[in-house]
């Protein structure tokens, strides 16, 4: 009998990346500040966020950041 975990694990694909030291340091920092259990969790979360931002941008959304003083400013993520 195949369990759900075994089935999900069987569907996984291994991805290996070479990253410069600065990128690895950024990954490590993000893992620490988000309390992610692994680098893979950081990357999965980043992909979900990136995908959502791209979808919003494609639909014409603007991104605003509200500063500590309460003033919203336009935040340009994608330019080109």
N, C-alpha and C positions, 0 to 999 in steps of 0.2 A: 504494500500500500504506500503510495506516495503522499507525503504530507504537503501542506500548502507551502511551508518554508522550503522544502526540497524542490518543489515546482518553481517557486520564485527564484531560488538560487540558480537553477538550471537555465533560466532565461537571462541571467546576468551576462553582460559583456565586459571584459576587462579592457580598460583604456590606460595606456601608459603615456606619460608626457615628460618631455625634457623641459625644465624651466630654469631660467637664470636665478642666481642666488637672491636677487632682490624680489622676484616674484614668489619664491619659496618663503621668504621672510614675511611678505604681505599675507600669504596663505596662513602661515603660522599665527600671525597677529589676529587675523579674522577668526581663526579657530578659537583662540584664547578669549577674545572679547565677546564672541557669540556663545561660548561654552559648548561648541560643537564637539561631538564625540570623535570625529575623524576629519581628515582633509576631504574625504569623499562627501561627507555631510555638508561641508562648507561649499564645495563645488556644486552639489545638487541644489542647495538653497540659492546660490548665485545664479544658476541657470534658470530657476523658476522666476526669480526677480527680473532677470534680463529679458526673459521671454515676455513677462507681463508688461514691462516698460516698452518694449518694441511694439507689442500689440496696441497699447494705448497710443503711442506715437503715430502708428499707422492709421489709427482712427481719428487723428487730429487733436489729441489731447495735449495740453501744455502742463508742464510740471512746475509747481511752485514750492518754495521753501519759505517757511515763516521763521524769521530771525527772532532772537530773544526779545527784541523790542516790539515784537508783534507785527513787524512790517513784512508782508509777503514779497518775495522777489522771484522773477522767472528763473528757472534753473534749466540751462541748456545741457542736455545729456548727449543728444545726437545732433551733430551738425554736419553739413555737407552740401 
